[in-house]
Amino acid sequence: MEVFAQDGRTPDDRGKVLTLESRPHSSRAPIRRDGSQVTPRLLLAEADRAARGLLLPWLGDLGAEIVEARDGDSLEQTLLAGPRFHLVIASARLPEPSALQVLARVRRQGVTTPFIVVTSVHGNMLRIFMSDSEGTVLSSRMVDGHNLASLITGMIDNPR
């Protein structure tokens, strides 16, 4: 399993949760529906360094802990090993198994973590589809990358 930092380094302690650098405008944690605050734990699965470079700044507003995986195998292993994540953001183009295959496999094993699968990036626009914690697959949509943090905040719930 390969898990690496925002700058591409691989930590000696594989599987360690890596914190995205704080930004002055990201001091607030997302607020749950019950009013409590949470520091989100995200699993970002993207094989392409340039694509990770586009996604990470958009996630910076969350003040999240982010674990990164490069392929479908490490995505699946990390999800099943725990601790739980609030959300998975995965590229549809992961090396085998694909993000969709991993989603199907982990759902069969009882993982209810919501997924956002990024199918394409066009400038600041992302084409995504989402699977919520109940396993419902929501329709494909275009999202402005600058609004990705708001979308994620709305999807965050207690990790299971």
N, C-alpha and C positions, 0 to 999 in steps of 0.2 A: 504494500500500500504506500502510495506517495502522497504526503501532505506537505504543503510548502507555504512559505510566507508570501505576503503581498509583493515583495520584491523578487520572488522566484527562488529564494534560498530554501533548501531542504533542511529542516531542523534535525538534530541528532535524535531527539525524542519524538519518534514518529507518532502521529496521532494527537500531538499536543494541540490544544486550542490556541489559535493565534489571534491576537486582538488587532483589528484594523486601527491604524493610527487615528487618534482623536483629532477632530477639527473643531475650531472655535464655535462653529454654527451647529455642531452635533452634540451639544451638551445635554440635551434632553433625551431620555429614553422613551420609546414608544409606550403609549398608554393602552392597556387592555380595556376590554368592554366593561370590566368590573371597577375600573378606575385606578388599579395598581399599575406601577411602572415595571418594565421588564427590560433587561439587556438581552436582545435577541441573539440566539445561537443559530448561525446560518451555515449550511454546507453548500459550497460553490463548486460545481463540477464542470470544468472547462479545460479542454486540452490545449487550446490555442492561447499562447501568452498575450498576443495583441488583443484578443477578445476579453481576456481577464482584465487587461489594462483599461478597457472601456467600461466594464461592469463595476470594478472596484470603486471608482470615484462616485458613481451613482449610489452605491451602497453606503458610502461614508457618512451620510446624514443620519444613519441609524445608530451609530456608535456601537456597532455589533461586534460580537466575537465571530470570526469567520474561519472555518476550516475549508481548505481547498483540496480537491481531488482531480487527478488528470485523466482518469478513464473510468469506464463503467464498473470494472471490478473493484477499484478503490472506493468508488461511490457506494456500492452495495455493502462492502465490508465495513466501511465507516458508519453507515446507517444502522447496520445490525449489531455493531459492537457497542454502541452507546458511548457516552450519555446521549440523550435525545436532543434533537434539533427542533427549532421552531419552524424552520422552512428549508427546503432544498431548492436551489436554483441550478439547473443543469442544462448544458447544451445538448440539442438534439443530435449533434454530430460527434458525440463521444466515441472513442474507440470501443470496440465490443466489450461487454454488451452495451447496447444503446441506452440512453436515459429512459426511453419508454419501456424497454425490456426490464431495466432495474426497477422502475416504478411498479410494473406488474408483479415482479418477483417479491418485492418487499411488502406490497399490499397483501399478497397471499400469506405472508408470514406475520401479518398483524400490525405492520408499521403504518401509522396514520398521519405521519408528518406531511403537511401540504407540500406540493411540488409546483414550481414554475419551470416549464421547459421552454428554453429560448430556441426557436426554430430558425430565426435569421435576424441580422442587425443591418439596418440601412441608415447610416449616419447616426442620429440620436434616437432613431425609432427602432423598437424591438418588436418582432412578431413572436408572440408567446401563446402557450396554452397553459391552463392551470388545473390542478387536481387538488381539491380541498381536503381537509382532514377526514371527511366522511367518504372519500374516494370518488366523489362526483367530479367528472371531467367537464370543465367549463369550456366554452367555445374559444376558438382561436381569436386573438385580437392584436391590434397594434397598440403599443404603449410608448409614450415619450420616455426615454431613459431618465430624464430629469424628474419624472413622476414615479419612478420605480420604487423609491423609498416609501412613498405614500401608499402605493398598492400593497407593498409588503406589510406595512404597519396594519393595514386592514385585514391581512390574512393571519397575523400572529395570534396564537392562542397558547394555552398550556401545552408544552411538549408531552407526548405520550410514549 
